[in-house]
Amino acid sequence: MGKIAVGIIVTDTNGNRITWLRALGRYFAKILSGIVLLIGHIMVAFTERKQGLHDMICSTLVVKGRPGEGSVDPTVFD
């Protein structure tokens, strides 16, 4: 629910809705991102597409947007 509150969504690298398996994988990959001094989360500041280690592992992106704006697939909000 926090992502909805700030208007961000998690998509695959093509801007499509992620599957529940990919979401589950991303959830567990966040644990790996935080194991060694949060290096996986700090990577966001230094990568071209602003991806953390967990996003790279699962081929996901966190994007800001609303339905009908930009290149985000509007069905992601369904």
N, C-alpha and C positions, 0 to 999 in steps of 0.2 A: 504494500500500500504506500510506502514511502516514495517509491518511484513515481506513482501517479500524482502525489502531492506536489512534487517539484517539477513534473512534466518531462520526465525522461523515460526512455524505454530501452530494453535490451533486444537487439536484433542479431541476425546472423550477418556475415560480412557482405551480403547482397541486399540488406535492408528488409529481409523477410522475418516473419514471426519465428521464434525459436521453438523447437519441440520440447516436450517435458523432459525427455532424456537429456537433451543438451542443457536445459536449465538445471537438472539434477547434477550433471557433470560439472557445471559452472559452480554450483554450490559447494561441492566437495573440493574443487580446484582452489576455491578461496582459502581453504584450510592450508593447502600447500603454499599459497601466496603469503600467508602470514607466519609460517613456521620459522623462517630465519629472519628475524628483525624486520618483518613487514616489507622485505625487499620486493616481493611481487606486487605490492600496492604502490610502492615508491616508483616503480618502473613507469607508471602512468605519466609522470612528469617528463620523462625522457624519450618516450617512443613517439614515432611519427603520427600514429592514429590514436594516441592517448589510450592504449590498451594496457591493462595489468596482465600479470602472468596468467591469471585464471581466464581472462578473455582470449589471450593467445592460444592457450591450450584448447579451448572450446570453440575457437573461431567465432567470437561474438564481438559486438560493438555496443557501447552505451551511447545513445544519441538523444539530443533534445529535440522535441517537436510535438506537434499536435496533428490529428488527422487532416490530410489535405495540404500540409505544409512541407516543402522541401522534397527530398527523395525518400521519405519514410513511407512504407506501405500502410495505407490507412486501415487495413484489416488487422493490423497488429493490435489495435485497441478493442477489437470485437471480443 
